[in-house]
Amino acid sequence: MSLPINRLPPEIISYIARCALEDDAIDARLIVPLTHVCRYWRNSITSTPENWALISSEWKGLAALSLERAKAAPLTIELKVDALTNDPKLVGFVDLLLLHIQNTTSLSVGALNSIEELAQALPNFPKSMPNLRSLTLRGGRKLDESRIDPLDFSAAHTLKDLSLQNVPLYPSLLNLTTLTELYLGDYYFKLHLDVLLDFLEQNHSLEVVILWIRFVQPSLRDSQRQTPIENRLRHLSITCDENADGRALISNIALQRGAALGVHYGHSGVTLTPMLSGISIAHLRNLSSPTFMEYRTHQRTIRLVGQDGSFVFNGYCGFGVLFEEFSLFPLDNIREFRLEHRAPSVPEELHLSSFPSLEVLAVDGDFCNSPTLLPDPTSASSLKTLAFLDCFVTEDYIAELAQSTSNRKNTTSSSLRRVVVINTSKTKLPSVASIARLREHVPVVEVMVGRELPKDLSWRGSDSPAG
């Protein structure tokens, strides 16, 4: 006990033990070596039930020890159903588990060949888990959804997170109304589109829905709905191939301000426009006057922000023609536009005419020192601030900026009042002479070495030009 490490409080030692567990740990095997440090550490770790709350069917001996030490702590259980029935080393494992099953808050079941297997392996499931909050079911192969559902989730009032991978939405699951998160991965989805939409709409507590599904004929039929479903989703993610699966779903789901929509294609050469064209802007409820737009090309992210919230669109796909999605969004009131371009290819010029009210344009163009898009400020008469981060801003472009702002009487010229140029290296900065010429016509010109643009780029100074 004289060593400093042995004078740590027991709760700190227990915290260290839990930190030793990896994010994908399924049991407490990584904690066991820490109990061999000394008797003090062993007593501190073994006397904390939460340290032993991870249970798996991989190692029966460790599961028995963990269940004993976990006492009444909430359990996270990982099971492989085929091993329970075929591995002789796991004989009696279920009987051992059933003694503590009521403490389960998270259950993950893999290698599932039929729902009947789960019902047989865990008698009286899910009623035997009155505190179950998270359930993951992974099918080892395609499950036959035509079979009678042996489970009853009508009383699963505590279940919040449901993840189904190659497991159909059985009737008992369709009755769930308490979910906050749903992941559905099914490459043989036979449920009618409207049944799925009804399920999403009836779950008023749903906040996050991730759909990785492929409809099979003749299940992919046009929805009979006349208006998109109402919901409270703050994140909807859809992964699909080059077909109408995702579009049919998106066009029938109304998202509110503050929600995020993610579209992921299996084919990298597809652009977003075919998917977005299936969305009526009216479906993005309450998004009437966005004033801020952020566009990131490396993840194909569009974020529209209004006074009371935002709508985010995420898409992973080929880059195609940059900016082609903009025509699908309301841009009339956009005051600030931030573009982060990290694609390996050089994009075409950014035309600001789509943003009639634009006052601030910030471009982050870090991609292998290639010439970046150099927007013509005369195409946006309201533009007051132009900012660049890690862009290849040429001497000629600086001269063009100076020329476009030299004639204040010409109403078609830019009303540019502030230019910010930031690079991570001094060698990439414009020359002192070119900046001096620009300062003759622009009130504020900031040139510096750094890695971030100022958060507030709005112009609040005087309109008088610099001397």
Buried (B, 14 or more C-beta within 10 A) or exposed (E): EEEEEBEBEBEEBBBBBBEBBEEEBBBBBBBBEBBEBEEBBBEBBBEBBBBBBBBBBBBBEBBBBBBBBBBEBBBBBBBBBBBBBEBEEBEEBBEBBEEBBBBBBBBBBBBBBBBBBBBBBBEEBBBEBBEBBBBBBBBBEEBEBEEEBBBBBEEBEBBBBBBBBBBBBBEBBBBBBBBBBBBBBBEBBBBBBBEBBBBBBBBEEBBBBBBBBBBEEEBBEEBEBEEBBEBEBBBBBBBBEEEBBBBBBBBBBBBBBBBBBBBBBEEEEBBBEBBBEBBEEEBBBBBEEBBBBBBBBBEBBBBBBBEEBBBBBBBBBEBEEBBEBBEBBBBEBBBBBBBBBEBEEBBEEBBBEBBEBBBBBBBBBBBEEBEBBBBBBBBBBBBBBBBBBBBBBBEEBBBBBBBBBBEEEEEEBBBBBBBBBBBEEEEBBBEEEBBEBBBEBBBBBEBEEEEEBBEEBEBEEEEEBEE
